[in-house]
Amino acid sequence: MKMTVQSVTKIGAVLALATFTMGAQTPQTFAQTVNTSDLSKSTKKKQPVDIESDKMEIIDKKNKAVFVGAVKAVRGDTTLNSDKLVVDFIKEKNKQGKEKTVVTFLYATGNVVIITKKQRITGQWARMNVRKNTAVVGGNVVVHQGATIVKGKKLNINLKTNRSEMTGGRVKGSFVPK
């Protein structure tokens, strides 16, 4: 099933999840900090999101859209793959009084892979609070940027402050200068 979502501009923020640049930190720091200025810029672009999956269900009473099975969501140059993607939304009236759908939360689970031109992030799950402009990727997270690799349990991203932090125990990094 292929679905084009153009009326909801912020759903693509999760697809931009991986467009941050890594800061050179010591690999033994407990909380690894990375720069997310590229990510913050990319979430402000209004672009359509194309989502493909084996199955899609809209649950109006719960304000949810559920995509299951080989989920592939593409926004610009960013791709999110997962086993399942749940989109929570609310219905609001715009200034003209017309009802519109606004995405509030995104949850990707199972074999999450986020790919951009510069990075590849893998984990077992990812969630985004669209209104707060924050995201978390968890479950054996691996971030690849060229030859640089950072591994940890959880990657916290704040799109407002352009900062990310790898937390949840020891962080392992292999930093390769250009």
Stockholm file with secondary structure:
# STOCKHOLM 1.0

chainA/1-178         MKMTVQSVTKIGAVLALATFTMGAQTPQTFAQTVNTSDLSKSTKKKQPVDIESDKMEIIDKKNKAVFVGAVKAVRGDTTLNSDKLVVDFIKEKNKQGKEKTVVTFLYATGNVVIITKKQRITGQWARMNVRKNTAVVGGNVVVHQGATIVKGKKLNINLKTNRSEMTGGRVKGSFVPK
#=GR chainA/1-178 SS CEEEECSCSGGGGGGGTTCCBCCCCCTTCSSEEEECHHHHHHHTSCCCEEEECSEEEEEGGGTEEEEEEEEEEEETTEEEEEEEEEEEEEEEECTTSCEEEEEEEEEEEEEEEEECSSEEEEEEEEEEETTTTEEEEEEEEEEEETTEEEEEEEEEEETTTTEEEEESSCCEEECCCC
#=GC SS_cons         CEEEECSCSGGGGGGGTTCCBCCCCCTTCSSEEEECHHHHHHHTSCCCEEEECSEEEEEGGGTEEEEEEEEEEEETTEEEEEEEEEEEEEEEECTTSCEEEEEEEEEEEEEEEEECSSEEEEEEEEEEETTTTEEEEEEEEEEEETTEEEEEEEEEEETTTTEEEEESSCCEEECCCC
//
